[in-house]
Structures are given as structure tokens and as C-alpha cells.
């Protein structure tokens, strides 16, 4: 079985602080319009190995972005 | 060499890769490298699927060949809990 995927590089999910090399940093928008959304066009970079992709819900490290919000059901213990 | 759960897990993971690369290819139809990886994954998945079905029976009620007698009526079916492998404790 040939290894066609590379291990994760960079820090997906942290790209706002450390721009991952796999995410195009398209900072210049020409003729920008109001009320339009602009999304960087994905470029193929590395892929997770299949089992890792299944666990993380994506094959693309740069799209791995787990929700780490507060647990709404959490109640601090009272003493 | 393979046990059933391990084989099913590998196959599920490859099928998941194929679906995710399919979504990418829908918007990047001219990405030769991605297409190449997609084709390699689909080929590997097909190999594992036929190996699995030969050893453990049909994964589909149609599309799969069956030994005699008709194997599909055997429990467990793919949607039964006991049929499936567990990633418990392995989620990220």
C-alpha cells in the first residue's frame, strides 16, 4: 500500500495566529463588493492518513477545526 | 491477518477519504494530483471491499456477490450496533 498522504503539518485551527502554509493568504481583493462573502479557494496540500481523517471528520488538515466552546451543560460544583 | 473489525475500519476510513476528496474534486475538477489520489483510494477501497465480502459476507443487499445460500439474511446487518467497529476512546 503506497503512502499517498503526508502527516499533518502546521497547526490547523490556529491559522489566525500562525498562517498555515497550506492556506492561501488572499489579502488583496480587487473591486470588492458590499454584501458579498469571500472565501479563500482551497488548494490541495497534505492529507491525513485515512483512519486519522475518519476520526477528525476531514481528510484535509487545514480544514480540521474542532469546536472548543464552553460546555453549556457544565455546572460548577457548589461548595 | 486481518480481523473483521480492523478490515471494516480500514474500508470505512478509505470510503470516507473518497467522499471527502469527491467534494474537493467537485470544485477542483482540473486538480490532477487530487484526482490521482482519489483514484488510488477508490481502487484500494474496492480491493478491501472485495476481500471483506469474500471473508465476511455481503456489505450490500444488492451490488454484492453472495455465496450459497443467500448470505444477506444473516445477522448482523451493517446498521446493527454489533456489526460496527468502535473508535471509542480514539476520537480527537
Backbone of each chain as nested JSON, in Angstrom:
{
  "chains": [
    {"id": "A", "residues": [
      {"number": 1, "name": "UNK", "atoms": {"N": [0.853, -1.202, 0.0], "CA": [0.0, 0.0, 0.0], "C": [0.886, 1.248, 0.0]}},
      {"number": 2, "name": "UNK", "atoms": {"N": [0.789, 2.049, -1.034], "CA": [1.631, 3.243, -1.099], "C": [1.098, 4.329, -0.164]}},
      {"number": 3, "name": "UNK", "atoms": {"N": [2.014, 5.016, 0.454], "CA": [1.615, 6.131, 1.315], "C": [1.418, 7.36, 0.449]}},
      {"number": 4, "name": "UNK", "atoms": {"N": [0.156, 7.74, 0.261], "CA": [-0.089, 8.894, -0.601], "C": [-0.493, 10.108, 0.207]}},
      {"number": 5, "name": "UNK", "atoms": {"N": [-0.497, 9.964, 1.513], "CA": [-0.832, 11.124, 2.336], "C": [0.335, 11.453, 3.239]}},
      {"number": 6, "name": "UNK", "atoms": {"N": [0.456, 12.679, 3.564], "CA": [1.537, 13.125, 4.432], "C": [0.981, 13.357, 5.823]}},
      {"number": 7, "name": "UNK", "atoms": {"N": [1.834, 13.32, 6.773], "CA": [1.399, 13.658, 8.122], "C": [1.101, 15.146, 8.201]}},
      {"number": 8, "name": "UNK", "atoms": {"N": [0.357, 15.48, 9.228], "CA": [-0.07, 16.856, 9.416], "C": [1.115, 17.817, 9.536]}},
      {"number": 9, "name": "UNK", "atoms": {"N": [0.997, 18.931, 8.839], "CA": [1.99, 19.991, 9.001], "C": [1.29, 21.252, 9.493]}},
      {"number": 10, "name": "UNK", "atoms": {"N": [2.008, 22.095, 10.124], "CA": [1.411, 23.346, 10.598], "C": [0.45, 23.081, 11.741]}},
      {"number": 11, "name": "UNK", "atoms": {"N": [-0.346, 24.054, 12.066], "CA": [-1.29, 23.902, 13.159], "C": [-2.687, 24.282, 12.7]}},
      {"number": 12, "name": "UNK", "atoms": {"N": [-3.437, 23.326, 12.12], "CA": [-4.779, 23.646, 11.657], "C": [-5.633, 24.141, 12.825]}},
      {"number": 13, "name": "UNK", "atoms": {"N": [-6.48, 25.081, 12.552], "CA": [-7.31, 25.622, 13.603], "C": [-6.665, 26.815, 14.287]}},
      {"number": 14, "name": "UNK", "atoms": {"N": [-5.369, 26.975, 14.061], "CA": [-4.646, 28.076, 14.685], "C": [-4.185, 29.073, 13.629]}},
      {"number": 15, "name": "UNK", "atoms": {"N": [-4.808, 28.998, 12.431], "CA": [-4.237, 29.759, 11.327], "C": [-4.368, 31.261, 11.467]}},
      {"number": 16, "name": "UNK", "atoms": {"N": [-5.261, 31.71, 12.362], "CA": [-5.361, 33.158, 12.505], "C": [-4.119, 33.718, 13.191]}},
      {"number": 17, "name": "UNK", "atoms": {"N": [-3.509, 32.895, 14.05], "CA": [-2.3, 33.333, 14.73], "C": [-1.047, 32.95, 13.951]}},
      {"number": 18, "name": "UNK", "atoms": {"N": [-1.062, 31.735, 13.4], "CA": [0.095, 31.248, 12.646], "C": [-0.402, 30.783, 11.286]}},
      {"number": 19, "name": "UNK", "atoms": {"N": [-0.355, 31.649, 10.277], "CA": [-0.89, 31.259, 8.982], "C": [-0.26, 29.94, 8.518]}},
      {"number": 20, "name": "UNK", "atoms": {"N": [-1.096, 28.913, 8.318], "CA": [-0.57, 27.637, 7.851], "C": [-0.124, 27.793, 6.401]}},
      {"number": 21, "name": "UNK", "atoms": {"N": [0.975, 27.147, 6.019], "CA": [1.482, 27.302, 4.659], "C": [0.494, 26.796, 3.609]}},
      {"number": 22, "name": "UNK", "atoms": {"N": [-0.455, 25.959, 4.038], "CA": [-1.392, 25.353, 3.084], "C": [-2.598, 26.233, 2.784]}},
      {"number": 23, "name": "UNK", "atoms": {"N": [-2.776, 27.283, 3.535], "CA": [-3.954, 28.12, 3.329], "C": [-3.554, 29.381, 2.581]}},
      {"number": 24, "name": "UNK", "atoms": {"N": [-4.106, 29.583, 1.369], "CA": [-3.748, 30.775, 0.594], "C": [-4.153, 32.031, 1.361]}},
      {"number": 25, "name": "UNK", "atoms": {"N": [-3.204, 32.916, 1.559], "CA": [-3.498, 34.153, 2.285], "C": [-3.856, 35.244, 1.285]}},
      {"number": 26, "name": "UNK", "atoms": {"N": [-5.106, 35.204, 0.833], "CA": [-5.554, 36.155, -0.18], "C": [-6.017, 37.429, 0.507]}},
      {"number": 27, "name": "UNK", "atoms": {"N": [-5.07, 38.321, 0.711], "CA": [-5.409, 39.512, 1.481], "C": [-5.856, 40.666, 0.587]}},
      {"number": 28, "name": "UNK", "atoms": {"N": [-5.602, 40.581, -0.707], "CA": [-5.981, 41.669, -1.602], "C": [-7.206, 41.259, -2.41]}},
      {"number": 29, "name": "UNK", "atoms": {"N": [-8.285, 41.999, -2.226], "CA": [-9.482, 41.757, -3.012], "C": [-9.718, 42.977, -3.896]}},
      {"number": 30, "name": "UNK", "atoms": {"N": [-9.725, 42.767, -5.195], "CA": [-9.972, 43.888, -6.103], "C": [-11.472, 44.003, -6.376]}},
      {"number": 31, "name": "UNK", "atoms": {"N": [-11.907, 45.243, -6.598], "CA": [-13.324, 45.51, -6.868], "C": [-14.241, 44.848, -5.845]}},
      {"number": 32, "name": "UNK", "atoms": {"N": [-13.856, 44.997, -4.602], "CA": [-14.64, 44.345, -3.558], "C": [-16.051, 44.938, -3.519]}},
      {"number": 33, "name": "UNK", "atoms": {"N": [-17.053, 44.068, -3.404], "CA": [-18.457, 44.496, -3.379], "C": [-18.984, 44.419, -1.962]}},
      {"number": 34, "name": "UNK", "atoms": {"N": [-20.007, 45.21, -1.714], "CA": [-20.67, 45.122, -0.417], "C": [-21.62, 43.931, -0.414]}},
      {"number": 35, "name": "UNK", "atoms": {"N": [-21.908, 43.437, 0.755], "CA": [-22.868, 42.347, 0.947], "C": [-22.5, 41.097, 0.151]}},
      {"number": 36, "name": "UNK", "atoms": {"N": [-21.204, 40.879, -0.043], "CA": [-20.737, 39.641, -0.655], "C": [-19.784, 38.965, 0.312]}},
      {"number": 37, "name": "UNK", "atoms": {"N": [-19.804, 37.648, 0.31], "CA": [-18.866, 36.906, 1.152], "C": [-17.73, 36.387, 0.281]}},
      {"number": 38, "name": "UNK", "atoms": {"N": [-16.524, 36.411, 0.822], "CA": [-15.348, 35.962, 0.074], "C": [-14.646, 34.853, 0.853]}},
      {"number": 39, "name": "UNK", "atoms": {"N": [-14.414, 33.774, 0.174], "CA": [-13.801, 32.613, 0.815], "C": [-12.537, 32.237, 0.043]}},
      {"number": 40, "name": "UNK", "atoms": {"N": [-11.396, 32.051, 0.739], "CA": [-10.19, 31.63, 0.026], "C": [-10.426, 30.298, -0.672]}},
      {"number": 41, "name": "UNK", "atoms": {"N": [-9.899, 30.153, -1.868], "CA": [-10.063, 28.93, -2.637], "C": [-9.069, 27.889, -2.137]}},
      {"number": 42, "name": "UNK", "atoms": {"N": [-9.596, 26.737, -1.73], "CA": [-8.733, 25.7, -1.155], "C": [-7.731, 25.181, -2.187]}},
      {"number": 43, "name": "UNK", "atoms": {"N": [-6.511, 24.94, -1.712], "CA": [-5.503, 24.295, -2.555], "C": [-5.114, 22.982, -1.906]}},
      {"number": 44, "name": "UNK", "atoms": {"N": [-4.904, 21.972, -2.728], "CA": [-4.53, 20.672, -2.174], "C": [-3.157, 20.773, -1.535]}},
      {"number": 45, "name": "UNK", "atoms": {"N": [-3.086, 20.291, -0.297], "CA": [-1.794, 20.313, 0.385], "C": [-1.514, 18.89, 0.846]}},
      {"number": 46, "name": "UNK", "atoms": {"N": [-1.582, 18.647, 2.153], "CA": [-1.392, 17.267, 2.601], "C": [-2.749, 16.669, 2.948]}},
      {"number": 47, "name": "UNK", "atoms": {"N": [-2.788, 15.355, 3.092], "CA": [-3.996, 14.669, 3.521], "C": [-3.676, 13.868, 4.773]}},
      {"number": 48, "name": "UNK", "atoms": {"N": [-4.664, 13.747, 5.655], "CA": [-4.497, 12.848, 6.795], "C": [-4.478, 11.407, 6.304]}},
      {"number": 49, "name": "UNK", "atoms": {"N": [-3.799, 10.524, 7.029], "CA": [-3.993, 9.096, 6.747], "C": [-5.464, 8.757, 7.003]}},
      {"number": 50, "name": "UNK", "atoms": {"N": [-6.028, 7.78, 6.284], "CA": [-7.478, 7.525, 6.325], "C": [-8.086, 7.398, 7.725]}},
      {"number": 51, "name": "UNK", "atoms": {"N": [-7.476, 6.641, 8.617], "CA": [-8.077, 6.465, 9.949], "C": [-8.118, 7.802, 10.694]}},
      {"number": 52, "name": "UNK", "atoms": {"N": [-7.044, 8.57, 10.534], "CA": [-6.969, 9.884, 11.177], "C": [-8.055, 10.8, 10.609]}},
      {"number": 53, "name": "UNK", "atoms": {"N": [-8.272, 10.727, 9.296], "CA": [-9.321, 11.522, 8.648], "C": [-10.697, 11.149, 9.195]}},
      {"number": 54, "name": "UNK", "atoms": {"N": [-10.934, 9.85, 9.35], "CA": [-12.22, 9.377, 9.875], "C": [-12.448, 9.895, 11.291]}},
      {"number": 55, "name": "UNK", "atoms": {"N": [-11.398, 9.88, 12.104], "CA": [-11.524, 10.359, 13.477], "C": [-11.782, 11.856, 13.527]}},
      {"number": 56, "name": "UNK", "atoms": {"N": [-11.174, 12.601, 12.602], "CA": [-11.26, 14.056, 12.665], "C": [-12.38, 14.636, 11.815]}},
      {"number": 57, "name": "UNK", "atoms": {"N": [-12.996, 13.8, 10.99], "CA": [-14.111, 14.279, 10.185], "C": [-13.712, 15.066, 8.959]}},
      {"number": 58, "name": "UNK", "atoms": {"N": [-12.44, 15.052, 8.62], "CA": [-11.986, 15.677, 7.38], "C": [-10.675, 15.049, 6.927]}},
      {"number": 59, "name": "UNK", "atoms": {"N": [-10.488, 14.998, 5.619], "CA": [-9.233, 14.47, 5.067], "C": [-8.17, 15.557, 5.015]}},
      {"number": 60, "name": "UNK", "atoms": {"N": [-8.598, 16.817, 5.192], "CA": [-7.701, 17.952, 4.956], "C": [-7.28, 18.614, 6.269]}},
      {"number": 61, "name": "UNK", "atoms": {"N": [-6.002, 18.531, 6.62], "CA": [-5.545, 19.127, 7.888], "C": [-5.935, 20.596, 8.027]}},
      {"number": 62, "name": "UNK", "atoms": {"N": [-5.908, 21.341, 6.924], "CA": [-6.216, 22.769, 7.021], "C": [-7.703, 23.035, 7.276]}},
      {"number": 63, "name": "UNK", "atoms": {"N": [-8.544, 21.995, 7.159], "CA": [-9.964, 22.162, 7.467], "C": [-10.333, 21.604, 8.843]}},
      {"number": 64, "name": "UNK", "atoms": {"N": [-9.374, 21.006, 9.511], "CA": [-9.652, 20.448, 10.835], "C": [-9.764, 21.588, 11.829]}},
      {"number": 65, "name": "UNK", "atoms": {"N": [-10.939, 21.726, 12.4], "CA": [-11.198, 22.875, 13.26], "C": [-12.256, 22.511, 14.291]}},
      {"number": 66, "name": "UNK", "atoms": {"N": [-11.886, 21.708, 15.272], "CA": [-12.879, 21.248, 16.249], "C": [-13.421, 22.394, 17.084]}},
      {"number": 67, "name": "UNK", "atoms": {"N": [-14.693, 22.27, 17.44], "CA": [-15.317, 23.275, 18.276], "C": [-14.862, 23.084, 19.711]}},
      {"number": 68, "name": "UNK", "atoms": {"N": [-14.282, 24.099, 20.274], "CA": [-13.828, 24.003, 21.656], "C": [-14.548, 25.015, 22.533]}},
      {"number": 69, "name": "UNK", "atoms": {"N": [-15.836, 25.163, 22.298], "CA": [-16.621, 26.114, 23.079], "C": [-16.903, 25.607, 24.478]}},
      {"number": 70, "name": "UNK", "atoms": {"N": [-17.536, 26.454, 25.27], "CA": [-17.856, 26.037, 26.634], "C": [-18.973, 25.007, 26.589]}},
      {"number": 71, "name": "UNK", "atoms": {"N": [-18.943, 24.08, 27.493], "CA": [-19.975, 23.078, 27.622], "C": [-21.168, 23.702, 28.342]}},
      {"number": 72, "name": "UNK", "atoms": {"N": [-22.301, 23.847, 27.603], "CA": [-23.471, 24.533, 28.157], "C": [-24.078, 23.776, 29.332]}},
      {"number": 73, "name": "UNK", "atoms": {"N": [-23.819, 22.461, 29.39], "CA": [-24.405, 21.661, 30.476], "C": [-23.533, 21.651, 31.723]}},
      {"number": 74, "name": "UNK", "atoms": {"N": [-22.366, 22.279, 31.603], "CA": [-21.452, 22.239, 32.737], "C": [-21.911, 23.185, 33.841]}},
      {"number": 75, "name": "UNK", "atoms": {"N": [-22.036, 22.649, 35.047], "CA": [-22.356, 23.495, 36.217], "C": [-21.207, 23.359, 37.195]}},
      {"number": 76, "name": "UNK", "atoms": {"N": [-20.633, 24.484, 37.596], "CA": [-19.524, 24.377, 38.543], "C": [-20.03, 23.794, 39.866]}},
      {"number": 77, "name": "UNK", "atoms": {"N": [-19.26, 22.926, 40.458], "CA": [-19.702, 22.322, 41.721], "C": [-19.843, 23.381, 42.818]}},
      {"number": 78, "name": "UNK", "atoms": {"N": [-20.923, 23.273, 43.572], "CA": [-21.123, 24.217, 44.688], "C": [-20.485, 23.65, 45.954]}},
      {"number": 79, "name": "UNK", "atoms": {"N": [-19.872, 24.55, 46.722], "CA": [-19.343, 24.034, 47.988], "C": [-19.92, 24.78, 49.181]}}
    ]},
    {"id": "B", "residues": [
      {"number": 1, "name": "UNK", "atoms": {"N": [-4.883, -12.653, 8.874], "CA": [-4.049, -11.477, 9.145], "C": [-4.913, -10.318, 9.626]}},
      {"number": 2, "name": "UNK", "atoms": {"N": [-6.017, -10.068, 8.895], "CA": [-6.933, -9.003, 9.324], "C": [-8.025, -9.605, 10.166]}},
      {"number": 3, "name": "UNK", "atoms": {"N": [-8.458, -8.914, 11.217], "CA": [-9.724, -9.345, 11.775], "C": [-10.826, -8.488, 11.168]}},
      {"number": 4, "name": "UNK", "atoms": {"N": [-12.073, -8.918, 11.369], "CA": [-13.198, -8.284, 10.684], "C": [-13.295, -6.791, 11.003]}},
      {"number": 5, "name": "UNK", "atoms": {"N": [-13.19, -6.456, 12.306], "CA": [-13.313, -5.058, 12.706], "C": [-12.245, -4.179, 12.073]}},
      {"number": 6, "name": "UNK", "atoms": {"N": [-11.019, -4.683, 12.055], "CA": [-9.911, -3.899, 11.516], "C": [-10.112, -3.648, 10.018]}},
      {"number": 7, "name": "UNK", "atoms": {"N": [-10.53, -4.691, 9.32], "CA": [-10.769, -4.583, 7.883], "C": [-11.901, -3.595, 7.606]}},
      {"number": 8, "name": "UNK", "atoms": {"N": [-12.978, -3.698, 8.407], "CA": [-14.124, -2.804, 8.234], "C": [-13.728, -1.356, 8.528]}},
      {"number": 9, "name": "UNK", "atoms": {"N": [-12.871, -1.184, 9.542], "CA": [-12.424, 0.159, 9.897], "C": [-11.594, 0.775, 8.766]}},
      {"number": 10, "name": "UNK", "atoms": {"N": [-10.666, -0.014, 8.228], "CA": [-9.833, 0.474, 7.118], "C": [-10.701, 0.846, 5.917]}},
      {"number": 11, "name": "UNK", "atoms": {"N": [-11.685, -0.013, 5.64], "CA": [-12.563, 0.215, 4.496], "C": [-13.408, 1.472, 4.695]}},
      {"number": 12, "name": "UNK", "atoms": {"N": [-13.957, 1.624, 5.898], "CA": [-14.769, 2.807, 6.205], "C": [-13.932, 4.074, 6.075]}},
      {"number": 13, "name": "UNK", "atoms": {"N": [-12.684, 4.003, 6.573], "CA": [-11.799, 5.165, 6.504], "C": [-11.485, 5.522, 5.051]}},
      {"number": 14, "name": "UNK", "atoms": {"N": [-11.235, 4.511, 4.219], "CA": [-10.95, 4.777, 2.803], "C": [-12.172, 5.351, 2.094]}},
      {"number": 15, "name": "UNK", "atoms": {"N": [-13.357, 4.799, 2.405], "CA": [-14.584, 5.337, 1.81], "C": [-14.798, 6.791, 2.236]}},
      {"number": 16, "name": "UNK", "atoms": {"N": [-14.47, 7.086, 3.488], "CA": [-14.605, 8.466, 3.962], "C": [-13.658, 9.393, 3.186]}},
      {"number": 17, "name": "UNK", "atoms": {"N": [-12.411, 8.94, 2.992], "CA": [-11.447, 9.713, 2.202], "C": [-11.985, 9.966, 0.794]}},
      {"number": 18, "name": "UNK", "atoms": {"N": [-12.582, 8.924, 0.205], "CA": [-13.106, 9.056, -1.162], "C": [-14.205, 10.113, -1.21]}},
      {"number": 19, "name": "UNK", "atoms": {"N": [-15.098, 10.105, -0.217], "CA": [-16.19, 11.086, -0.191], "C": [-15.631, 12.503, -0.022]}},
      {"number": 20, "name": "UNK", "atoms": {"N": [-14.647, 12.653, 0.872], "CA": [-14.106, 13.993, 1.121], "C": [-13.34, 14.506, -0.101]}},
      {"number": 21, "name": "UNK", "atoms": {"N": [-12.599, 13.624, -0.758], "CA": [-11.896, 14.036, -1.981], "C": [-12.876, 14.303, -3.121]}},
      {"number": 22, "name": "UNK", "atoms": {"N": [-13.988, 13.567, -3.136], "CA": [-15.035, 13.826, -4.137], "C": [-15.561, 15.256, -3.995]}},
      {"number": 23, "name": "UNK", "atoms": {"N": [-15.789, 15.675, -2.757], "CA": [-16.289, 17.038, -2.525], "C": [-15.272, 18.07, -3.014]}},
      {"number": 24, "name": "UNK", "atoms": {"N": [-13.989, 17.789, -2.761], "CA": [-12.926, 18.684, -3.225], "C": [-12.909, 18.729, -4.75]}},
      {"number": 25, "name": "UNK", "atoms": {"N": [-13.017, 17.554, -5.368], "CA": [-12.948, 17.485, -6.831], "C": [-14.141, 18.161, -7.51]}},
      {"number": 26, "name": "UNK", "atoms": {"N": [-15.275, 18.189, -6.818], "CA": [-16.441, 18.885, -7.377], "C": [-16.126, 20.35, -7.663]}},
      {"number": 27, "name": "UNK", "atoms": {"N": [-15.278, 20.944, -6.827], "CA": [-14.923, 22.358, -7.051], "C": [-13.543, 22.517, -7.691]}},
      {"number": 28, "name": "UNK", "atoms": {"N": [-12.781, 21.43, -7.818], "CA": [-11.436, 21.479, -8.413], "C": [-11.291, 20.369, -9.453]}},
      {"number": 29, "name": "UNK", "atoms": {"N": [-12.15, 20.356, -10.481], "CA": [-12.148, 19.216, -11.414], "C": [-10.842, 19.048, -12.195]}},
      {"number": 30, "name": "UNK", "atoms": {"N": [-10.025, 20.1, -12.252], "CA": [-8.776, 20.003, -13.015], "C": [-7.547, 19.754, -12.145]}},
      {"number": 31, "name": "UNK", "atoms": {"N": [-7.769, 19.414, -10.88], "CA": [-6.643, 19.132, -9.988], "C": [-6.201, 17.678, -10.198]}},
      {"number": 32, "name": "UNK", "atoms": {"N": [-5.17, 17.536, -11.019], "CA": [-4.721, 16.206, -11.414], "C": [-4.232, 15.389, -10.217]}},
      {"number": 33, "name": "UNK", "atoms": {"N": [-3.499, 16.062, -9.309], "CA": [-2.944, 15.368, -8.144], "C": [-4.065, 14.818, -7.251]}},
      {"number": 34, "name": "UNK", "atoms": {"N": [-5.083, 15.656, -7.031], "CA": [-6.208, 15.22, -6.191], "C": [-6.944, 14.06, -6.849]}},
      {"number": 35, "name": "UNK", "atoms": {"N": [-7.133, 14.148, -8.156], "CA": [-7.822, 13.091, -8.89], "C": [-7.046, 11.781, -8.79]}},
      {"number": 36, "name": "UNK", "atoms": {"N": [-5.726, 11.899, -8.881], "CA": [-4.848, 10.742, -8.776], "C": [-5.011, 10.067, -7.413]}},
      {"number": 37, "name": "UNK", "atoms": {"N": [-5.022, 10.888, -6.354], "CA": [-5.195, 10.348, -5.006], "C": [-6.574, 9.722, -4.851]}},
      {"number": 38, "name": "UNK", "atoms": {"N": [-7.582, 10.402, -5.383], "CA": [-8.944, 9.877, -5.324], "C": [-9.015, 8.501, -5.987]}},
      {"number": 39, "name": "UNK", "atoms": {"N": [-8.444, 8.391, -7.188], "CA": [-8.483, 7.118, -7.905], "C": [-7.75, 6.024, -7.14]}},
      {"number": 40, "name": "UNK", "atoms": {"N": [-6.61, 6.383, -6.536], "CA": [-5.85, 5.392, -5.76], "C": [-6.667, 4.909, -4.565]}},
      {"number": 41, "name": "UNK", "atoms": {"N": [-7.361, 5.829, -3.912], "CA": [-8.156, 5.475, -2.736], "C": [-9.345, 4.597, -3.119]}},
      {"number": 42, "name": "UNK", "atoms": {"N": [-10.026, 4.971, -4.21], "CA": [-11.174, 4.175, -4.658], "C": [-10.723, 2.764, -5.041]}},
      {"number": 43, "name": "UNK", "atoms": {"N": [-9.552, 2.658, -5.678], "CA": [-9.024, 1.343, -6.056], "C": [-8.71, 0.505, -4.817]}},
      {"number": 44, "name": "UNK", "atoms": {"N": [-8.044, 1.138, -3.844], "CA": [-7.737, 0.433, -2.59], "C": [-9.003, -0.004, -1.875]}},
      {"number": 45, "name": "UNK", "atoms": {"N": [-9.999, 0.881, -1.834], "CA": [-11.264, 0.578, -1.159], "C": [-11.951, -0.603, -1.843]}},
      {"number": 46, "name": "UNK", "atoms": {"N": [-11.93, -0.616, -3.166], "CA": [-12.567, -1.711, -3.909], "C": [-11.88, -3.042, -3.58]}},
      {"number": 47, "name": "UNK", "atoms": {"N": [-10.547, -2.999, -3.459], "CA": [-9.783, -4.198, -3.11], "C": [-10.179, -4.709, -1.722]}},
      {"number": 48, "name": "UNK", "atoms": {"N": [-10.193, -3.768, -0.76], "CA": [-10.556, -4.154, 0.604], "C": [-11.999, -4.638, 0.676]}},
      {"number": 49, "name": "UNK", "atoms": {"N": [-12.882, -3.985, -0.104], "CA": [-14.297, -4.362, -0.061], "C": [-14.481, -5.797, -0.565]}},
      {"number": 50, "name": "UNK", "atoms": {"N": [-13.799, -6.135, -1.649], "CA": [-13.986, -7.49, -2.161], "C": [-13.342, -8.504, -1.216]}},
      {"number": 51, "name": "UNK", "atoms": {"N": [-12.222, -8.108, -0.579], "CA": [-11.604, -9.004, 0.404], "C": [-12.552, -9.222, 1.581]}},
      {"number": 52, "name": "UNK", "atoms": {"N": [-13.119, -8.115, 2.069], "CA": [-14.045, -8.204, 3.206], "C": [-15.23, -9.101, 2.863]}},
      {"number": 53, "name": "UNK", "atoms": {"N": [-15.819, -8.884, 1.701], "CA": [-17.038, -9.619, 1.34], "C": [-16.756, -11.102, 1.131]}},
      {"number": 54, "name": "UNK", "atoms": {"N": [-15.556, -11.395, 0.641], "CA": [-15.17, -12.795, 0.46], "C": [-15.072, -13.481, 1.822]}},
      {"number": 55, "name": "UNK", "atoms": {"N": [-14.524, -12.764, 2.803], "CA": [-14.303, -13.364, 4.12], "C": [-15.533, -13.318, 5.022]}},
      {"number": 56, "name": "UNK", "atoms": {"N": [-16.276, -12.209, 4.961], "CA": [-17.299, -11.984, 5.988], "C": [-18.706, -11.775, 5.453]}},
      {"number": 57, "name": "UNK", "atoms": {"N": [-18.897, -11.863, 4.158], "CA": [-20.246, -11.747, 3.628], "C": [-20.546, -10.379, 3.047]}},
      {"number": 58, "name": "UNK", "atoms": {"N": [-21.726, -10.264, 2.429], "CA": [-22.052, -9.055, 1.653], "C": [-22.233, -7.811, 2.52]}},
      {"number": 59, "name": "UNK", "atoms": {"N": [-21.755, -6.684, 1.997], "CA": [-21.964, -5.395, 2.658], "C": [-23.219, -4.705, 2.127]}},
      {"number": 60, "name": "UNK", "atoms": {"N": [-23.708, -5.153, 0.967], "CA": [-24.887, -4.538, 0.358], "C": [-25.907, -5.627, 0.048]}},
      {"number": 61, "name": "UNK", "atoms": {"N": [-27.185, -5.243, 0.109], "CA": [-28.24, -6.189, -0.21], "C": [-28.297, -6.439, -1.713]}},
      {"number": 62, "name": "UNK", "atoms": {"N": [-27.728, -5.518, -2.487], "CA": [-27.551, -5.711, -3.922], "C": [-26.137, -5.223, -4.198]}},
      {"number": 63, "name": "UNK", "atoms": {"N": [-25.625, -5.364, -5.404], "CA": [-24.255, -4.967, -5.741], "C": [-23.204, -5.942, -5.223]}},
      {"number": 64, "name": "UNK", "atoms": {"N": [-23.502, -6.712, -4.162], "CA": [-22.513, -7.648, -3.647], "C": [-22.823, -9.04, -4.163]}},
      {"number": 65, "name": "UNK", "atoms": {"N": [-21.766, -9.806, -4.493], "CA": [-21.967, -11.219, -4.784], "C": [-22.198, -11.953, -3.48]}},
      {"number": 66, "name": "UNK", "atoms": {"N": [-22.839, -13.094, -3.541], "CA": [-23.089, -13.886, -2.335], "C": [-22.731, -15.343, -2.575]}},
      {"number": 67, "name": "UNK", "atoms": {"N": [-22.173, -15.989, -1.547], "CA": [-22.022, -17.437, -1.583], "C": [-23.399, -18.066, -1.452]}},
      {"number": 68, "name": "UNK", "atoms": {"N": [-23.47, -19.382, -1.722], "CA": [-24.694, -20.127, -1.494], "C": [-24.707, -20.646, -0.068]}},
      {"number": 69, "name": "UNK", "atoms": {"N": [-25.765, -20.597, 0.689], "CA": [-27.016, -19.937, 0.341], "C": [-26.92, -18.421, 0.505]}},
      {"number": 70, "name": "UNK", "atoms": {"N": [-27.915, -17.731, 0.04], "CA": [-28.006, -16.27, 0.091], "C": [-27.594, -15.758, 1.472]}},
      {"number": 71, "name": "UNK", "atoms": {"N": [-26.573, -14.888, 1.513], "CA": [-25.944, -14.511, 2.774], "C": [-26.531, -13.273, 3.448]}},
      {"number": 72, "name": "UNK", "atoms": {"N": [-27.252, -12.488, 2.67], "CA": [-27.672, -11.184, 3.203], "C": [-28.556, -11.294, 4.436]}},
      {"number": 73, "name": "UNK", "atoms": {"N": [-29.337, -12.389, 4.527], "CA": [-30.289, -12.536, 5.646], "C": [-29.593, -12.869, 6.96]}},
      {"number": 74, "name": "UNK", "atoms": {"N": [-28.279, -13.086, 6.928], "CA": [-27.554, -13.388, 8.17], "C": [-27.332, -12.133, 9.002]}},
      {"number": 75, "name": "UNK", "atoms": {"N": [-27.557, -12.253, 10.293], "CA": [-27.221, -11.158, 11.214], "C": [-25.726, -11.134, 11.46]}},
      {"number": 76, "name": "UNK", "atoms": {"N": [-25.139, -10.033, 11.899], "CA": [-25.806, -8.725, 11.989], "C": [-25.756, -7.982, 10.656]}},
      {"number": 77, "name": "UNK", "atoms": {"N": [-26.74, -7.099, 10.451], "CA": [-26.729, -6.249, 9.282], "C": [-25.858, -5.023, 9.563]}},
      {"number": 78, "name": "UNK", "atoms": {"N": [-25.392, -4.361, 8.509], "CA": [-24.451, -3.247, 8.708], "C": [-24.96, -2.129, 9.619]}},
      {"number": 79, "name": "UNK", "atoms": {"N": [-26.276, -1.979, 9.739], "CA": [-26.773, -0.894, 10.6], "C": [-26.958, -1.352, 12.043]}},
      {"number": 80, "name": "UNK", "atoms": {"N": [-26.707, -2.622, 12.328], "CA": [-26.789, -3.104, 13.718], "C": [-25.557, -2.654, 14.485]}},
      {"number": 81, "name": "UNK", "atoms": {"N": [-25.776, -2.379, 15.744], "CA": [-24.684, -1.892, 16.59], "C": [-23.507, -2.861, 16.587]}},
      {"number": 82, "name": "UNK", "atoms": {"N": [-23.829, -4.142, 16.755], "CA": [-22.759, -5.139, 16.898], "C": [-21.963, -5.342, 15.614]}},
      {"number": 83, "name": "UNK", "atoms": {"N": [-22.527, -4.885, 14.487], "CA": [-21.809, -5.038, 13.218], "C": [-20.586, -4.14, 13.17]}},
      {"number": 84, "name": "UNK", "atoms": {"N": [-20.695, -2.988, 13.809], "CA": [-19.724, -1.919, 13.577], "C": [-18.559, -1.898, 14.554]}},
      {"number": 85, "name": "UNK", "atoms": {"N": [-17.447, -1.45, 14.047], "CA": [-16.266, -1.278, 14.886], "C": [-16.468, -0.05, 15.755]}},
      {"number": 86, "name": "UNK", "atoms": {"N": [-15.608, 0.09, 16.728], "CA": [-15.717, 1.225, 17.617], "C": [-14.453, 2.058, 17.54]}},
      {"number": 87, "name": "UNK", "atoms": {"N": [-14.639, 3.368, 17.509], "CA": [-13.489, 4.271, 17.607], "C": [-13.425, 4.83, 19.019]}},
      {"number": 88, "name": "UNK", "atoms": {"N": [-14.177, 4.209, 19.928], "CA": [-14.295, 4.738, 21.287], "C": [-12.931, 4.981, 21.911]}},
      {"number": 89, "name": "UNK", "atoms": {"N": [-12.802, 6.139, 22.508], "CA": [-11.544, 6.492, 23.155], "C": [-10.497, 6.947, 22.169]}},
      {"number": 90, "name": "UNK", "atoms": {"N": [-10.832, 6.89, 20.857], "CA": [-9.844, 7.289, 19.862], "C": [-10.198, 8.62, 19.211]}},
      {"number": 91, "name": "UNK", "atoms": {"N": [-11.415, 9.146, 19.532], "CA": [-11.808, 10.405, 18.902], "C": [-10.896, 11.529, 19.369]}},
      {"number": 92, "name": "UNK", "atoms": {"N": [-10.713, 12.469, 18.469], "CA": [-9.945, 13.654, 18.833], "C": [-10.91, 14.801, 19.096]}}
    ]}
  ]
}
